Amino acid sequence: MSKTDLVEVIAAKAGLTKADAARALDAAIEGITEGVKKQGKVTLVGFGTFKVTKRAARDGINPLTKQPLHIPAKNAVSFKAGSKLKDSVN
């Protein structure tokens, strides 16, 4: 499902115009992004949890040249599905 498809579903279910639904979706995404950035975790009960995880530095190999390279440490965002989302899929 693309963002456009999701906007159409939101507009239909909430009785909004597509423009209003797009603004609402953008605001929700922005809120989740800021929450993860500032607090490291955003929990949407029943849906899931977005969380910052730390990836350690490691050594790797460039697949094209087969030369070793160093991959620096960085933060990544992970998502763990909530119980209602898991149940709806199974």
Rosetta constraint file for C-alpha pairs under 8 A:
AtomPair CA 1 CA 5 HARMONIC 5.95 0.50
AtomPair CA 1 CA 6 HARMONIC 6.76 0.50
AtomPair CA 2 CA 6 HARMONIC 6.30 0.50
AtomPair CA 3 CA 7 HARMONIC 6.13 0.50
AtomPair CA 4 CA 8 HARMONIC 6.34 0.50
AtomPair CA 5 CA 9 HARMONIC 6.38 0.50
AtomPair CA 6 CA 10 HARMONIC 6.17 0.50
AtomPair CA 7 CA 11 HARMONIC 6.06 0.50
AtomPair CA 7 CA 18 HARMONIC 6.32 0.50
AtomPair CA 7 CA 21 HARMONIC 5.63 0.50
AtomPair CA 7 CA 22 HARMONIC 5.53 0.50
AtomPair CA 7 CA 25 HARMONIC 7.17 0.50
AtomPair CA 8 CA 12 HARMONIC 6.17 0.50
AtomPair CA 8 CA 18 HARMONIC 6.23 0.50
AtomPair CA 8 CA 21 HARMONIC 7.63 0.50
AtomPair CA 9 CA 13 HARMONIC 6.08 0.50
AtomPair CA 10 CA 14 HARMONIC 5.82 0.50
AtomPair CA 10 CA 15 HARMONIC 7.97 0.50
AtomPair CA 10 CA 16 HARMONIC 7.56 0.50
AtomPair CA 10 CA 21 HARMONIC 5.93 0.50
AtomPair CA 11 CA 15 HARMONIC 5.54 0.50
AtomPair CA 11 CA 16 HARMONIC 4.55 0.50
AtomPair CA 11 CA 17 HARMONIC 5.60 0.50
AtomPair CA 11 CA 18 HARMONIC 5.41 0.50
AtomPair CA 11 CA 20 HARMONIC 7.61 0.50
AtomPair CA 11 CA 21 HARMONIC 5.24 0.50
AtomPair CA 12 CA 16 HARMONIC 6.74 0.50
AtomPair CA 16 CA 20 HARMONIC 6.00 0.50
AtomPair CA 16 CA 21 HARMONIC 6.02 0.50
AtomPair CA 17 CA 21 HARMONIC 6.15 0.50
AtomPair CA 18 CA 22 HARMONIC 6.01 0.50
AtomPair CA 19 CA 23 HARMONIC 6.27 0.50
AtomPair CA 20 CA 24 HARMONIC 6.15 0.50
AtomPair CA 21 CA 25 HARMONIC 6.10 0.50
AtomPair CA 22 CA 26 HARMONIC 6.08 0.50
AtomPair CA 23 CA 27 HARMONIC 6.07 0.50
AtomPair CA 24 CA 28 HARMONIC 6.18 0.50
AtomPair CA 25 CA 29 HARMONIC 6.19 0.50
AtomPair CA 26 CA 30 HARMONIC 6.08 0.50
AtomPair CA 27 CA 31 HARMONIC 6.05 0.50
AtomPair CA 28 CA 32 HARMONIC 6.22 0.50
AtomPair CA 29 CA 33 HARMONIC 6.11 0.50
AtomPair CA 30 CA 34 HARMONIC 6.15 0.50
AtomPair CA 31 CA 35 HARMONIC 6.03 0.50
AtomPair CA 32 CA 36 HARMONIC 6.13 0.50
AtomPair CA 32 CA 42 HARMONIC 6.50 0.50
AtomPair CA 33 CA 37 HARMONIC 6.12 0.50
AtomPair CA 34 CA 38 HARMONIC 5.98 0.50
AtomPair CA 35 CA 39 HARMONIC 5.58 0.50
AtomPair CA 35 CA 40 HARMONIC 6.86 0.50
AtomPair CA 35 CA 41 HARMONIC 6.61 0.50
AtomPair CA 35 CA 42 HARMONIC 5.99 0.50
AtomPair CA 36 CA 40 HARMONIC 4.40 0.50
AtomPair CA 36 CA 41 HARMONIC 4.86 0.50
AtomPair CA 36 CA 42 HARMONIC 5.84 0.50
AtomPair CA 36 CA 50 HARMONIC 6.92 0.50
AtomPair CA 36 CA 51 HARMONIC 6.47 0.50
AtomPair CA 36 CA 52 HARMONIC 6.73 0.50
AtomPair CA 40 CA 51 HARMONIC 5.74 0.50
AtomPair CA 40 CA 52 HARMONIC 5.21 0.50
AtomPair CA 41 CA 49 HARMONIC 7.03 0.50
AtomPair CA 41 CA 50 HARMONIC 5.63 0.50
AtomPair CA 41 CA 51 HARMONIC 4.38 0.50
AtomPair CA 41 CA 52 HARMONIC 6.44 0.50
AtomPair CA 42 CA 49 HARMONIC 5.66 0.50
AtomPair CA 42 CA 50 HARMONIC 5.18 0.50
AtomPair CA 42 CA 51 HARMONIC 6.53 0.50
AtomPair CA 43 CA 48 HARMONIC 6.06 0.50
AtomPair CA 43 CA 49 HARMONIC 4.35 0.50
AtomPair CA 43 CA 50 HARMONIC 6.44 0.50
AtomPair CA 44 CA 48 HARMONIC 5.37 0.50
AtomPair CA 44 CA 49 HARMONIC 6.10 0.50
AtomPair CA 45 CA 49 HARMONIC 7.94 0.50
AtomPair CA 45 CA 82 HARMONIC 6.89 0.50
AtomPair CA 46 CA 82 HARMONIC 4.83 0.50
AtomPair CA 46 CA 83 HARMONIC 5.55 0.50
AtomPair CA 46 CA 84 HARMONIC 4.82 0.50
AtomPair CA 46 CA 85 HARMONIC 6.50 0.50
AtomPair CA 47 CA 81 HARMONIC 6.06 0.50
AtomPair CA 47 CA 82 HARMONIC 4.63 0.50
AtomPair CA 47 CA 83 HARMONIC 7.06 0.50
AtomPair CA 47 CA 84 HARMONIC 6.21 0.50
AtomPair CA 47 CA 85 HARMONIC 5.39 0.50
AtomPair CA 48 CA 79 HARMONIC 6.87 0.50
AtomPair CA 48 CA 80 HARMONIC 5.48 0.50
AtomPair CA 48 CA 81 HARMONIC 4.20 0.50
AtomPair CA 48 CA 82 HARMONIC 4.03 0.50
AtomPair CA 48 CA 83 HARMONIC 7.73 0.50
AtomPair CA 48 CA 85 HARMONIC 7.51 0.50
AtomPair CA 49 CA 79 HARMONIC 5.58 0.50
AtomPair CA 49 CA 80 HARMONIC 5.27 0.50
AtomPair CA 49 CA 81 HARMONIC 6.55 0.50
AtomPair CA 49 CA 82 HARMONIC 7.09 0.50
AtomPair CA 50 CA 77 HARMONIC 6.66 0.50
AtomPair CA 50 CA 78 HARMONIC 5.75 0.50
AtomPair CA 50 CA 79 HARMONIC 4.60 0.50
AtomPair CA 50 CA 80 HARMONIC 6.71 0.50
AtomPair CA 51 CA 77 HARMONIC 5.57 0.50
AtomPair CA 51 CA 78 HARMONIC 5.33 0.50
AtomPair CA 51 CA 79 HARMONIC 6.37 0.50
AtomPair CA 52 CA 75 HARMONIC 6.46 0.50
AtomPair CA 52 CA 76 HARMONIC 5.67 0.50
AtomPair CA 52 CA 77 HARMONIC 4.57 0.50
AtomPair CA 52 CA 78 HARMONIC 6.26 0.50
AtomPair CA 53 CA 75 HARMONIC 5.73 0.50
AtomPair CA 53 CA 76 HARMONIC 5.32 0.50
AtomPair CA 53 CA 77 HARMONIC 6.00 0.50
AtomPair CA 53 CA 78 HARMONIC 6.66 0.50
AtomPair CA 54 CA 73 HARMONIC 7.43 0.50
AtomPair CA 54 CA 74 HARMONIC 6.04 0.50
AtomPair CA 54 CA 75 HARMONIC 4.58 0.50
AtomPair CA 54 CA 76 HARMONIC 6.23 0.50
AtomPair CA 55 CA 73 HARMONIC 5.50 0.50
AtomPair CA 55 CA 74 HARMONIC 5.33 0.50
AtomPair CA 55 CA 75 HARMONIC 5.90 0.50
AtomPair CA 55 CA 76 HARMONIC 6.90 0.50
AtomPair CA 56 CA 72 HARMONIC 7.33 0.50
AtomPair CA 56 CA 73 HARMONIC 4.63 0.50
AtomPair CA 56 CA 74 HARMONIC 6.87 0.50
AtomPair CA 57 CA 70 HARMONIC 7.47 0.50
AtomPair CA 57 CA 71 HARMONIC 5.64 0.50
AtomPair CA 57 CA 72 HARMONIC 4.50 0.50
AtomPair CA 57 CA 73 HARMONIC 3.99 0.50
AtomPair CA 57 CA 74 HARMONIC 7.52 0.50
AtomPair CA 58 CA 70 HARMONIC 6.10 0.50
AtomPair CA 58 CA 71 HARMONIC 5.27 0.50
AtomPair CA 58 CA 72 HARMONIC 6.63 0.50
AtomPair CA 58 CA 73 HARMONIC 7.43 0.50
AtomPair CA 59 CA 68 HARMONIC 7.02 0.50
AtomPair CA 59 CA 69 HARMONIC 5.84 0.50
AtomPair CA 59 CA 70 HARMONIC 4.57 0.50
AtomPair CA 59 CA 71 HARMONIC 5.74 0.50
AtomPair CA 60 CA 68 HARMONIC 5.75 0.50
AtomPair CA 60 CA 69 HARMONIC 5.31 0.50
AtomPair CA 60 CA 70 HARMONIC 6.10 0.50
AtomPair CA 60 CA 71 HARMONIC 6.59 0.50
AtomPair CA 61 CA 66 HARMONIC 5.69 0.50
AtomPair CA 61 CA 67 HARMONIC 5.58 0.50
AtomPair CA 61 CA 68 HARMONIC 4.38 0.50
AtomPair CA 61 CA 69 HARMONIC 5.68 0.50
AtomPair CA 62 CA 66 HARMONIC 5.05 0.50
AtomPair CA 62 CA 67 HARMONIC 5.44 0.50
AtomPair CA 62 CA 68 HARMONIC 6.27 0.50
AtomPair CA 62 CA 69 HARMONIC 6.71 0.50
AtomPair CA 63 CA 67 HARMONIC 7.82 0.50
AtomPair CA 81 CA 85 HARMONIC 6.22 0.50
AtomPair CA 81 CA 86 HARMONIC 6.38 0.50
AtomPair CA 82 CA 86 HARMONIC 6.22 0.50
AtomPair CA 83 CA 87 HARMONIC 6.03 0.50
AtomPair CA 84 CA 88 HARMONIC 6.11 0.50
AtomPair CA 85 CA 89 HARMONIC 6.41 0.50
AtomPair CA 86 CA 90 HARMONIC 6.38 0.50
